[in-house]
């Protein structure tokens, strides 16, 4: 059980790093945020893939799709945060 969590964290970090590398610019946080970005990117890609019938029920997103999911989250982050002004 513990190995699955560790693998998820490592893959999330790798996916988050690749997404940040492919989208240069100011992005959120450091190590922890990169892991969360990668994991959530995989979740988003899986949800979209199942909605489009690319994946079956319970089937996880692939590595490349997870990277695209993380990039999508980065785009959303930049749109939301980019509209805020700091005083």
Secondary structure by P-SEA (a helix, b strand, c coil): caaaaaaaaaaaaaaaaaaaaaccccccccaaaaaaaaaaaaaaaaaaaaaaccccccccccaaaaaaaaaaaaaaaaaaaaacccc
